[in-house]
Amino acid sequence: MAWAREHNHIVFTHDLDFGTILALTRVDGPSVVQVRTHDVLPSHLEHVVVAAIRDNEAELNKGAIVTIDESRGKVRMLPIGRSGG
């Protein structure tokens, strides 16, 4: 994950354990967009993912996990467990 943080990449994943790994290691990056849905086809997720990235751009630039599904989103700042995070 160091390469993603070092190069300011955002990880896009369907793996729900990824957020757990970030929480347990208490790292401040990389930022993650985590999708919680059964239908992961681009045609199904395109608008939801693009909107989530646009709506949470500042948080993703600072280090955050943005969890999205078809109806809502949730943002957790990294490292998880810090004051105000």
Biopython code that builds the backbone (N, CA, C, O; Angstrom):
import numpy as np
from Bio.PDB.StructureBuilder import StructureBuilder

atoms = [
    (1, "MET", "N", (0.812, -1.197, 0.000)),
    (1, "MET", "CA", (0.000, 0.000, 0.000)),
    (1, "MET", "C", (0.854, 1.259, 0.000)),
    (1, "MET", "O", (0.366, 2.334, -0.348)),
    (2, "ALA", "N", (2.106, 1.145, 0.380)),
    (2, "ALA", "CA", (2.965, 2.324, 0.432)),
    (2, "ALA", "C", (3.069, 3.004, -0.931)),
    (2, "ALA", "O", (3.098, 4.232, -1.004)),
    (3, "TRP", "N", (3.126, 2.225, -2.011)),
    (3, "TRP", "CA", (3.220, 2.807, -3.353)),
    (3, "TRP", "C", (2.019, 3.682, -3.662)),
    (3, "TRP", "O", (2.167, 4.720, -4.306)),
    (4, "ALA", "N", (0.828, 3.286, -3.216)),
    (4, "ALA", "CA", (-0.378, 4.068, -3.494)),
    (4, "ALA", "C", (-0.342, 5.388, -2.733)),
    (4, "ALA", "O", (-0.709, 6.431, -3.275)),
    (5, "ARG", "N", (0.093, 5.344, -1.494)),
    (5, "ARG", "CA", (0.176, 6.556, -0.679)),
    (5, "ARG", "C", (1.277, 7.468, -1.227)),
    (5, "ARG", "O", (1.093, 8.681, -1.332)),
    (6, "GLU", "N", (2.396, 6.886, -1.566)),
    (6, "GLU", "CA", (3.549, 7.639, -2.064)),
    (6, "GLU", "C", (3.228, 8.394, -3.343)),
    (6, "GLU", "O", (3.735, 9.496, -3.552)),
    (7, "HIS", "N", (2.390, 7.816, -4.206)),
    (7, "HIS", "CA", (2.067, 8.424, -5.494)),
    (7, "HIS", "C", (0.681, 9.048, -5.528)),
    (7, "HIS", "O", (0.172, 9.379, -6.599)),
    (8, "ASN", "N", (0.069, 9.209, -4.360)),
    (8, "ASN", "CA", (-1.251, 9.834, -4.237)),
    (8, "ASN", "C", (-2.321, 9.121, -5.053)),
    (8, "ASN", "O", (-3.188, 9.767, -5.642)),
    (9, "HIS", "N", (-2.263, 7.809, -5.089)),
    (9, "HIS", "CA", (-3.287, 7.015, -5.759)),
    (9, "HIS", "C", (-4.459, 6.789, -4.816)),
    (9, "HIS", "O", (-4.317, 6.877, -3.597)),
    (10, "ILE", "N", (-5.601, 6.501, -5.388)),
    (10, "ILE", "CA", (-6.783, 6.094, -4.631)),
    (10, "ILE", "C", (-7.087, 4.665, -5.033)),
    (10, "ILE", "O", (-7.162, 4.346, -6.219)),
    (11, "VAL", "N", (-7.262, 3.810, -4.044)),
    (11, "VAL", "CA", (-7.562, 2.408, -4.297)),
    (11, "VAL", "C", (-9.071, 2.256, -4.444)),
    (11, "VAL", "O", (-9.836, 2.741, -3.610)),
    (12, "PHE", "N", (-9.487, 1.590, -5.491)),
    (12, "PHE", "CA", (-10.897, 1.298, -5.744)),
    (12, "PHE", "C", (-11.079, -0.200, -5.531)),
    (12, "PHE", "O", (-10.422, -1.006, -6.190)),
    (13, "THR", "N", (-11.972, -0.578, -4.611)),
    (13, "THR", "CA", (-12.079, -1.994, -4.271)),
    (13, "THR", "C", (-13.502, -2.406, -3.915)),
    (13, "THR", "O", (-14.337, -1.592, -3.521)),
    (14, "HIS", "N", (-13.736, -3.677, -4.068)),
    (14, "HIS", "CA", (-14.963, -4.327, -3.632)),
    (14, "HIS", "C", (-14.671, -5.191, -2.406)),
    (14, "HIS", "O", (-15.581, -5.777, -1.819)),
    (15, "ASP", "N", (-13.407, -5.265, -2.030)),
    (15, "ASP", "CA", (-12.937, -6.075, -0.911)),
    (15, "ASP", "C", (-13.241, -5.340, 0.395)),
    (15, "ASP", "O", (-12.619, -4.320, 0.692)),
    (16, "LEU", "N", (-14.178, -5.844, 1.161)),
    (16, "LEU", "CA", (-14.581, -5.178, 2.393)),
    (16, "LEU", "C", (-13.532, -5.308, 3.489)),
    (16, "LEU", "O", (-13.582, -4.572, 4.475)),
    (17, "ASP", "N", (-12.589, -6.222, 3.338)),
    (17, "ASP", "CA", (-11.521, -6.370, 4.328)),
    (17, "ASP", "C", (-10.473, -5.268, 4.195)),
    (17, "ASP", "O", (-9.689, -5.058, 5.121)),
    (18, "PHE", "N", (-10.441, -4.577, 3.094)),
    (18, "PHE", "CA", (-9.424, -3.550, 2.878)),
    (18, "PHE", "C", (-9.536, -2.452, 3.935)),
    (18, "PHE", "O", (-8.523, -2.011, 4.478)),
    (19, "GLY", "N", (-10.737, -2.017, 4.225)),
    (19, "GLY", "CA", (-10.947, -1.008, 5.266)),
    (19, "GLY", "C", (-10.527, -1.501, 6.634)),
    (19, "GLY", "O", (-9.992, -0.738, 7.439)),
    (20, "THR", "N", (-10.764, -2.767, 6.896)),
    (20, "THR", "CA", (-10.347, -3.360, 8.167)),
    (20, "THR", "C", (-8.829, -3.333, 8.296)),
    (20, "THR", "O", (-8.299, -3.026, 9.364)),
    (21, "ILE", "N", (-8.138, -3.651, 7.224)),
    (21, "ILE", "CA", (-6.674, -3.619, 7.236)),
    (21, "ILE", "C", (-6.182, -2.206, 7.539)),
    (21, "ILE", "O", (-5.270, -2.026, 8.346)),
    (22, "LEU", "N", (-6.773, -1.216, 6.906)),
    (22, "LEU", "CA", (-6.366, 0.167, 7.162)),
    (22, "LEU", "C", (-6.647, 0.568, 8.604)),
    (22, "LEU", "O", (-5.843, 1.265, 9.223)),
    (23, "ALA", "N", (-7.776, 0.134, 9.139)),
    (23, "ALA", "CA", (-8.118, 0.467, 10.525)),
    (23, "ALA", "C", (-7.144, -0.177, 11.507)),
    (23, "ALA", "O", (-6.671, 0.480, 12.435)),
    (24, "LEU", "N", (-6.847, -1.436, 11.309)),
    (24, "LEU", "CA", (-5.967, -2.145, 12.235)),
    (24, "LEU", "C", (-4.537, -1.640, 12.191)),
    (24, "LEU", "O", (-3.841, -1.662, 13.205)),
    (25, "THR", "N", (-4.095, -1.190, 11.035)),
    (25, "THR", "CA", (-2.723, -0.690, 10.900)),
    (25, "THR", "C", (-2.615, 0.799, 11.218)),
    (25, "THR", "O", (-1.510, 1.328, 11.340)),
    (26, "ARG", "N", (-3.756, 1.477, 11.354)),
    (26, "ARG", "CA", (-3.827, 2.899, 11.713)),
    (26, "ARG", "C", (-2.979, 3.787, 10.803)),
    (26, "ARG", "O", (-2.348, 4.741, 11.259)),
    (27, "VAL", "N", (-2.973, 3.460, 9.515)),
    (27, "VAL", "CA", (-2.229, 4.259, 8.546)),
    (27, "VAL", "C", (-3.086, 5.434, 8.065)),
    (27, "VAL", "O", (-4.304, 5.442, 8.245)),
    (28, "ASP", "N", (-2.438, 6.412, 7.458)),
    (28, "ASP", "CA", (-3.169, 7.589, 6.986)),
    (28, "ASP", "C", (-3.383, 7.580, 5.479)),
    (28, "ASP", "O", (-3.787, 8.593, 4.907)),
    (29, "GLY", "N", (-3.123, 6.465, 4.837)),
    (29, "GLY", "CA", (-3.350, 6.352, 3.409)),
    (29, "GLY", "C", (-2.925, 5.003, 2.915)),
    (29, "GLY", "O", (-2.261, 4.271, 3.649)),
    (30, "PRO", "N", (-3.261, 4.652, 1.752)),
    (30, "PRO", "CA", (-3.887, 5.467, 0.713)),
    (30, "PRO", "C", (-5.383, 5.613, 0.946)),
    (30, "PRO", "O", (-5.982, 4.864, 1.719)),
    (31, "SER", "N", (-5.973, 6.579, 0.273)),
    (31, "SER", "CA", (-7.422, 6.708, 0.300)),
    (31, "SER", "C", (-8.034, 5.541, -0.461)),
    (31, "SER", "O", (-7.422, 4.967, -1.361)),
    (32, "VAL", "N", (-9.266, 5.207, -0.070)),
    (32, "VAL", "CA", (-9.938, 4.041, -0.632)),
    (32, "VAL", "C", (-11.382, 4.399, -0.977)),
    (32, "VAL", "O", (-12.078, 5.041, -0.190)),
    (33, "VAL", "N", (-11.817, 3.979, -2.150)),
    (33, "VAL", "CA", (-13.239, 3.988, -2.496)),
    (33, "VAL", "C", (-13.654, 2.528, -2.477)),
    (33, "VAL", "O", (-13.191, 1.719, -3.282)),
    (34, "GLN", "N", (-14.533, 2.209, -1.544)),
    (34, "GLN", "CA", (-14.946, 0.829, -1.295)),
    (34, "GLN", "C", (-16.410, 0.679, -1.700)),
    (34, "GLN", "O", (-17.272, 1.402, -1.202)),
    (35, "VAL", "N", (-16.685, -0.251, -2.596)),
    (35, "VAL", "CA", (-18.033, -0.449, -3.124)),
    (35, "VAL", "C", (-18.690, -1.632, -2.425)),
    (35, "VAL", "O", (-18.133, -2.729, -2.379)),
    (36, "ARG", "N", (-19.880, -1.395, -1.881)),
    (36, "ARG", "CA", (-20.631, -2.451, -1.216)),
    (36, "ARG", "C", (-21.901, -2.727, -2.015)),
    (36, "ARG", "O", (-22.967, -2.184, -1.723)),
    (37, "THR", "N", (-21.769, -3.563, -3.009)),
    (37, "THR", "CA", (-22.903, -3.934, -3.834)),
    (37, "THR", "C", (-22.605, -5.262, -4.510)),
    (37, "THR", "O", (-21.443, -5.630, -4.686)),
    (38, "HIS", "N", (-23.636, -5.966, -4.881)),
    (38, "HIS", "CA", (-23.437, -7.238, -5.581)),
    (38, "HIS", "C", (-23.144, -7.021, -7.063)),
    (38, "HIS", "O", (-22.377, -7.772, -7.665)),
    (39, "ASP", "N", (-23.750, -6.004, -7.642)),
    (39, "ASP", "CA", (-23.567, -5.720, -9.062)),
    (39, "ASP", "C", (-22.403, -4.750, -9.221)),
    (39, "ASP", "O", (-22.561, -3.548, -9.013)),
    (40, "VAL", "N", (-21.242, -5.265, -9.586)),
    (40, "VAL", "CA", (-20.052, -4.432, -9.711)),
    (40, "VAL", "C", (-19.706, -4.096, -11.164)),
    (40, "VAL", "O", (-18.593, -3.660, -11.457)),
    (41, "LEU", "N", (-20.646, -4.298, -12.050)),
    (41, "LEU", "CA", (-20.412, -3.952, -13.449)),
    (41, "LEU", "C", (-20.304, -2.437, -13.602)),
    (41, "LEU", "O", (-21.070, -1.693, -12.990)),
    (42, "PRO", "N", (-19.359, -1.984, -14.414)),
    (42, "PRO", "CA", (-19.193, -0.546, -14.619)),
    (42, "PRO", "C", (-20.482, 0.158, -15.040)),
    (42, "PRO", "O", (-20.735, 1.286, -14.616)),
    (43, "SER", "N", (-21.274, -0.476, -15.846)),
    (43, "SER", "CA", (-22.523, 0.155, -16.298)),
    (43, "SER", "C", (-23.480, 0.410, -15.136)),
    (43, "SER", "O", (-24.298, 1.329, -15.191)),
    (44, "HIS", "N", (-23.379, -0.391, -14.101)),
    (44, "HIS", "CA", (-24.243, -0.232, -12.926)),
    (44, "HIS", "C", (-23.680, 0.806, -11.951)),
    (44, "HIS", "O", (-24.443, 1.544, -11.327)),
    (45, "LEU", "N", (-22.360, 0.868, -11.817)),
    (45, "LEU", "CA", (-21.733, 1.698, -10.793)),
    (45, "LEU", "C", (-21.227, 3.054, -11.270)),
    (45, "LEU", "O", (-20.929, 3.927, -10.455)),
    (46, "GLU", "N", (-21.130, 3.232, -12.551)),
    (46, "GLU", "CA", (-20.467, 4.412, -13.100)),
    (46, "GLU", "C", (-20.895, 5.721, -12.435)),
    (46, "GLU", "O", (-20.048, 6.450, -11.919)),
    (47, "HIS", "N", (-22.169, 6.026, -12.438)),
    (47, "HIS", "CA", (-22.638, 7.316, -11.937)),
    (47, "HIS", "C", (-22.481, 7.429, -10.428)),
    (47, "HIS", "O", (-22.158, 8.503, -9.920)),
    (48, "VAL", "N", (-22.702, 6.345, -9.710)),
    (48, "VAL", "CA", (-22.572, 6.353, -8.257)),
    (48, "VAL", "C", (-21.125, 6.604, -7.841)),
    (48, "VAL", "O", (-20.860, 7.400, -6.941)),
    (49, "VAL", "N", (-20.200, 5.926, -8.497)),
    (49, "VAL", "CA", (-18.782, 6.068, -8.161)),
    (49, "VAL", "C", (-18.267, 7.455, -8.531)),
    (49, "VAL", "O", (-17.575, 8.086, -7.732)),
    (50, "VAL", "N", (-18.586, 7.932, -9.708)),
    (50, "VAL", "CA", (-18.128, 9.260, -10.128)),
    (50, "VAL", "C", (-18.667, 10.324, -9.178)),
    (50, "VAL", "O", (-17.932, 11.231, -8.788)),
    (51, "ALA", "N", (-19.935, 10.226, -8.803)),
    (51, "ALA", "CA", (-20.525, 11.199, -7.873)),
    (51, "ALA", "C", (-19.846, 11.136, -6.509)),
    (51, "ALA", "O", (-19.581, 12.176, -5.907)),
    (52, "ALA", "N", (-19.564, 9.949, -6.019)),
    (52, "ALA", "CA", (-18.908, 9.801, -4.711)),
    (52, "ALA", "C", (-17.513, 10.410, -4.727)),
    (52, "ALA", "O", (-17.114, 11.065, -3.764)),
    (53, "ILE", "N", (-16.774, 10.205, -5.800)),
    (53, "ILE", "CA", (-15.432, 10.776, -5.901)),
    (53, "ILE", "C", (-15.503, 12.300, -5.957)),
    (53, "ILE", "O", (-14.731, 12.981, -5.283)),
    (54, "ARG", "N", (-16.414, 12.832, -6.748)),
    (54, "ARG", "CA", (-16.570, 14.290, -6.836)),
    (54, "ARG", "C", (-17.004, 14.882, -5.495)),
    (54, "ARG", "O", (-16.463, 15.895, -5.052)),
    (55, "ASP", "N", (-17.978, 14.248, -4.857)),
    (55, "ASP", "CA", (-18.523, 14.766, -3.596)),
    (55, "ASP", "C", (-17.519, 14.687, -2.451)),
    (55, "ASP", "O", (-17.618, 15.456, -1.495)),
    (56, "ASN", "N", (-16.567, 13.782, -2.529)),
    (56, "ASN", "CA", (-15.629, 13.561, -1.427)),
    (56, "ASN", "C", (-14.179, 13.818, -1.827)),
    (56, "ASN", "O", (-13.259, 13.271, -1.218)),
    (57, "GLU", "N", (-13.975, 14.638, -2.837)),
    (57, "GLU", "CA", (-12.632, 14.899, -3.349)),
    (57, "GLU", "C", (-11.680, 15.415, -2.265)),
    (57, "GLU", "O", (-10.546, 14.945, -2.168)),
    (58, "ALA", "N", (-12.122, 16.364, -1.460)),
    (58, "ALA", "CA", (-11.251, 16.925, -0.423)),
    (58, "ALA", "C", (-10.842, 15.863, 0.591)),
    (58, "ALA", "O", (-9.680, 15.792, 0.989)),
    (59, "GLU", "N", (-11.790, 15.047, 1.003)),
    (59, "GLU", "CA", (-11.498, 13.994, 1.974)),
    (59, "GLU", "C", (-10.542, 12.955, 1.392)),
    (59, "GLU", "O", (-9.614, 12.512, 2.069)),
    (60, "LEU", "N", (-10.770, 12.568, 0.137)),
    (60, "LEU", "CA", (-9.892, 11.592, -0.511)),
    (60, "LEU", "C", (-8.479, 12.136, -0.660)),
    (60, "LEU", "O", (-7.514, 11.376, -0.572)),
    (61, "ASN", "N", (-8.343, 13.436, -0.886)),
    (61, "ASN", "CA", (-7.017, 14.041, -0.996)),
    (61, "ASN", "C", (-6.279, 14.057, 0.338)),
    (61, "ASN", "O", (-5.048, 14.067, 0.359)),
    (62, "LYS", "N", (-7.015, 14.059, 1.453)),
    (62, "LYS", "CA", (-6.405, 14.077, 2.790)),
    (62, "LYS", "C", (-6.123, 12.670, 3.313)),
    (62, "LYS", "O", (-5.223, 12.483, 4.132)),
    (63, "GLY", "N", (-6.888, 11.675, 2.844)),
    (63, "GLY", "CA", (-6.775, 10.307, 3.330)),
    (63, "GLY", "C", (-8.080, 9.866, 3.956)),
    (63, "GLY", "O", (-8.390, 10.248, 5.085)),
    (64, "ALA", "N", (-8.850, 9.061, 3.232)),
    (64, "ALA", "CA", (-10.165, 8.655, 3.714)),
    (64, "ALA", "C", (-10.585, 7.337, 3.079)),
    (64, "ALA", "O", (-10.068, 6.924, 2.040)),
    (65, "ILE", "N", (-11.534, 6.699, 3.736)),
    (65, "ILE", "CA", (-12.227, 5.560, 3.139)),
    (65, "ILE", "C", (-13.630, 6.046, 2.816)),
    (65, "ILE", "O", (-14.366, 6.471, 3.706)),
    (66, "VAL", "N", (-13.998, 5.982, 1.553)),
    (66, "VAL", "CA", (-15.347, 6.338, 1.116)),
    (66, "VAL", "C", (-16.030, 5.035, 0.745)),
    (66, "VAL", "O", (-15.649, 4.373, -0.220)),
    (67, "THR", "N", (-17.040, 4.674, 1.518)),
    (67, "THR", "CA", (-17.798, 3.452, 1.267)),
    (67, "THR", "C", (-19.105, 3.845, 0.610)),
    (67, "THR", "O", (-19.830, 4.705, 1.111)),
    (68, "ILE", "N", (-19.407, 3.206, -0.527)),
    (68, "ILE", "CA", (-20.620, 3.573, -1.259)),
    (68, "ILE", "C", (-21.413, 2.333, -1.623)),
    (68, "ILE", "O", (-20.866, 1.247, -1.815)),
    (69, "ASP", "N", (-22.712, 2.531, -1.711)),
    (69, "ASP", "CA", (-23.605, 1.534, -2.295)),
    (69, "ASP", "C", (-24.581, 2.294, -3.174)),
    (69, "ASP", "O", (-24.382, 3.481, -3.432)),
    (70, "GLU", "N", (-25.615, 1.643, -3.630)),
    (70, "GLU", "CA", (-26.524, 2.301, -4.570)),
    (70, "GLU", "C", (-27.322, 3.437, -3.942)),
    (70, "GLU", "O", (-27.794, 4.320, -4.658)),
    (71, "SER", "N", (-27.484, 3.435, -2.621)),
    (71, "SER", "CA", (-28.374, 4.411, -2.010)),
    (71, "SER", "C", (-27.688, 5.458, -1.140)),
    (71, "SER", "O", (-28.275, 6.508, -0.879)),
    (72, "ARG", "N", (-26.459, 5.200, -0.683)),
    (72, "ARG", "CA", (-25.825, 6.172, 0.216)),
    (72, "ARG", "C", (-24.315, 5.972, 0.239)),
    (72, "ARG", "O", (-23.781, 5.038, -0.358)),
    (73, "GLY", "N", (-23.651, 6.869, 0.938)),
    (73, "GLY", "CA", (-22.210, 6.770, 1.099)),
    (73, "GLY", "C", (-21.812, 7.101, 2.518)),
    (73, "GLY", "O", (-22.582, 7.707, 3.264)),
    (74, "LYS", "N", (-20.601, 6.701, 2.895)),
    (74, "LYS", "CA", (-20.076, 6.961, 4.226)),
    (74, "LYS", "C", (-18.603, 7.307, 4.078)),
    (74, "LYS", "O", (-17.893, 6.688, 3.285)),
    (75, "VAL", "N", (-18.140, 8.300, 4.842)),
    (75, "VAL", "CA", (-16.746, 8.712, 4.778)),
    (75, "VAL", "C", (-16.123, 8.548, 6.158)),
    (75, "VAL", "O", (-16.683, 8.992, 7.160)),
    (76, "ARG", "N", (-14.960, 7.907, 6.198)),
    (76, "ARG", "CA", (-14.168, 7.791, 7.421)),
    (76, "ARG", "C", (-12.789, 8.322, 7.107)),
    (76, "ARG", "O", (-12.140, 7.864, 6.166)),
    (77, "MET", "N", (-12.340, 9.285, 7.889)),
    (77, "MET", "CA", (-11.006, 9.850, 7.689)),
    (77, "MET", "C", (-9.964, 8.896, 8.256)),
    (77, "MET", "O", (-10.208, 8.189, 9.234)),
    (78, "LEU", "N", (-8.790, 8.894, 7.616)),
    (78, "LEU", "CA", (-7.676, 8.062, 8.057)),
    (78, "LEU", "C", (-6.697, 8.906, 8.866)),
    (78, "LEU", "O", (-6.588, 10.105, 8.607)),
    (79, "PRO", "N", (-5.992, 8.347, 9.817)),
    (79, "PRO", "CA", (-6.144, 6.970, 10.275)),
    (79, "PRO", "C", (-7.418, 6.818, 11.087)),
    (79, "PRO", "O", (-7.831, 7.745, 11.784)),
    (80, "ILE", "N", (-8.030, 5.669, 10.998)),
    (80, "ILE", "CA", (-9.259, 5.386, 11.732)),
    (80, "ILE", "C", (-8.909, 5.282, 13.206)),
    (80, "ILE", "O", (-7.950, 4.612, 13.588)),
    (81, "GLY", "N", (-9.697, 5.952, 14.018)),
    (81, "GLY", "CA", (-9.461, 5.937, 15.447)),
    (81, "GLY", "C", (-8.815, 7.212, 15.960)),
    (81, "GLY", "O", (-8.728, 7.417, 17.171)),
    (82, "ARG", "N", (-8.353, 8.088, 15.039)),
    (82, "ARG", "CA", (-7.762, 9.354, 15.494)),
    (82, "ARG", "C", (-8.878, 10.270, 15.983)),
    (82, "ARG", "O", (-10.046, 10.026, 15.680)),
    (83, "SER", "N", (-8.557, 11.277, 16.701)),
    (83, "SER", "CA", (-9.536, 12.242, 17.180)),
    (83, "SER", "C", (-10.250, 12.875, 16.007)),
    (83, "SER", "O", (-9.611, 13.397, 15.094)),
    (84, "GLY", "N", (-11.565, 12.832, 16.025)),
    (84, "GLY", "CA", (-12.362, 13.423, 14.965)),
    (84, "GLY", "C", (-12.429, 12.566, 13.726)),
    (84, "GLY", "O", (-12.991, 13.009, 12.725)),
    (85, "GLY", "N", (-11.871, 11.326, 13.735)),
    (85, "GLY", "CA", (-11.831, 10.477, 12.555)),
    (85, "GLY", "C", (-12.862, 9.455, 12.478)),
    (85, "GLY", "O", (-12.903, 8.691, 11.513)),
]
sb = StructureBuilder()
sb.init_structure("model")
sb.init_model(0)
sb.init_chain("A")
sb.init_seg("    ")
for serial, (resi, resn, name, xyz) in enumerate(atoms, 1):
    if name == "N":
        sb.init_residue(resn, " ", resi, " ")
    sb.init_atom(name, np.array(xyz, "f"), 0.0, 1.0, " ", f" {name:<3s}", serial, name[0])
structure = sb.get_structure()
